[in-house]
Amino acid sequence: MSNQNSLSRNQFLKVVGVTLAASTLTCSGLGYAATRSPQIATPELTLEKDTTMNSRILVTYATRAGSTVEIATAIAETLSQRGFSADVKPVKEMPSLAGYQAVIVGSAIRMGNWLPEAVDFIKANQAALNELPVSLFTVHMLNTEEDETSRANRLAYLNVVRPLLNQAEEVFFAGKFDFSRLSFVDRLIAKMVKAVEADKRDWEKIKQWAKAIEI
Ligand SMILES: Cc1cc2nc3c(=O)[nH]c(=O)nc-3n(C[C@H](O)[C@H](O)[C@H](O)COP(=O)(O)O)c2cc1C
């Protein structure tokens, strides 16, 4: 939520306050418990197609609370229905790009940014990615409206990543707030910005996108 346009000044100051309080906790040694997230699975999955197409697609994702993994899986399932083989892999494991015809990279948004491991993956593989068709999907809860401000705010989520790639298809998917999957500090931040628990993922939109992407 560094994108302050999407927050009121008061909300922003509260978030800063919570972040400072979290830093103090961390320094005092209590921070580990406060910032520790519940165990979130980061599964790998392979959908193998025995076709003559010989085309394999990597769907790699970065998540904190798990909703982005489920979106990555839905994308891979749709690609599989299109006749591709698809591998779903966590980006934090820095999957190799060897053998892929196209790459789809997805990240959850935290505090206005892609997760650092997803940015690191793009940086580490910049040259190879620029030789392949690349699509980026972003999972977020704010700035989901169709007005100009909302659109500009969500486009800004890719300000760090976009300049690294010559050309990449971009899509934005509404995500999920599930407080039971957040650390104490993250839950506090979510409540400070008046987030309510909700699953806004539009599976039809996700599948339609995966059906239509050019590979
Ligand atoms: C601490 C925190 C900060 C967040 N910051 C933003 C943000 O700046 N902008 C936004 O649109 N969504 C934000 N979100 C919402 C997440 O992007 C959304 O819940 C997403 O579905 C999380 O994906 P994940 O379950 O894969 O981690 C934030 C969520 C949390 C818990």
The ligand as an SDF file (V2000), in Angstrom:
LIG
                    3D

 31 33  0  0  0  0  0  0  0  0999 V2000
   -0.3010   -6.9200    4.6990 C   0  0  0  0  0  0  0  0  0  0  0  0
   -1.0450   -6.8720    3.3910 C   0  0  0  0  0  0  0  0  0  0  0  0
   -0.7980   -5.8600    2.4920 C   0  0  0  0  0  0  0  0  0  0  0  0
   -1.4920   -5.7950    1.2770 C   0  0  0  0  0  0  0  0  0  0  0  0
   -1.2510   -4.7580    0.4350 N   0  0  0  0  0  0  0  0  0  0  0  0
   -1.9920   -4.6370   -0.6910 C   0  0  0  0  0  0  0  0  0  0  0  0
   -1.8210   -3.5130   -1.5410 C   0  0  0  0  0  0  0  0  0  0  0  0
   -0.9910   -2.6460   -1.3280 O   0  0  0  0  0  0  0  0  0  0  0  0
   -2.6290   -3.4160   -2.6340 N   0  0  0  0  0  0  0  0  0  0  0  0
   -3.5710   -4.3630   -2.9320 C   0  0  0  0  0  0  0  0  0  0  0  0
   -4.2750   -4.2080   -3.9240 O   0  0  0  0  0  0  0  0  0  0  0  0
   -3.7320   -5.4540   -2.1610 N   0  0  0  0  0  0  0  0  0  0  0  0
   -2.9670   -5.6100   -1.0470 C   0  0  0  0  0  0  0  0  0  0  0  0
   -3.1300   -6.7010   -0.2450 N   0  0  0  0  0  0  0  0  0  0  0  0
   -4.0900   -7.7490   -0.6360 C   0  0  0  0  0  0  0  0  0  0  0  0
   -3.4000   -8.9840   -1.2270 C   0  0  0  0  0  0  0  0  0  0  0  0
   -2.7060   -8.6520   -2.4250 O   0  0  0  0  0  0  0  0  0  0  0  0
   -4.4490  -10.0600   -1.5200 C   0  0  0  0  0  0  0  0  0  0  0  0
   -5.0100  -10.4510   -0.2930 O   0  0  0  0  0  0  0  0  0  0  0  0
   -3.9060  -11.2470   -2.2700 C   0  0  0  0  0  0  0  0  0  0  0  0
   -4.9940  -12.1150   -2.6130 O   0  0  0  0  0  0  0  0  0  0  0  0
   -2.8880  -12.0040   -1.4480 C   0  0  0  0  0  0  0  0  0  0  0  0
   -2.3660  -13.0770   -2.2150 O   0  0  0  0  0  0  0  0  0  0  0  0
   -1.7980  -14.3950   -1.5170 P   0  0  0  0  0  0  0  0  0  0  0  0
   -2.9770  -15.0230   -0.7940 O   0  0  0  0  0  0  0  0  0  0  0  0
   -1.3170  -15.2440   -2.6410 O   0  0  0  0  0  0  0  0  0  0  0  0
   -0.7120  -13.9750   -0.5880 O   0  0  0  0  0  0  0  0  0  0  0  0
   -2.4380   -6.7950    0.9530 C   0  0  0  0  0  0  0  0  0  0  0  0
   -2.6550   -7.8500    1.8450 C   0  0  0  0  0  0  0  0  0  0  0  0
   -1.9820   -7.8860    3.0530 C   0  0  0  0  0  0  0  0  0  0  0  0
   -2.2650   -9.0050    4.0090 C   0  0  0  0  0  0  0  0  0  0  0  0
  1  2  1  0
  2  3  1  0
  2 30  2  0
  3  4  2  0
  4  5  1  0
  4 28  1  0
  5  6  2  0
  6  7  1  0
  6 13  1  0
  7  8  2  0
  7  9  1  0
  9 10  1  0
 10 11  2  0
 10 12  1  0
 12 13  2  0
 13 14  1  0
 14 15  1  0
 14 28  1  0
 15 16  1  0
 16 17  1  0
 16 18  1  0
 18 19  1  0
 18 20  1  0
 20 21  1  0
 20 22  1  0
 22 23  1  0
 23 24  1  0
 24 25  2  0
 24 26  1  0
 24 27  1  0
 28 29  2  0
 29 30  1  0
 30 31  1  0
M  END
$$$$
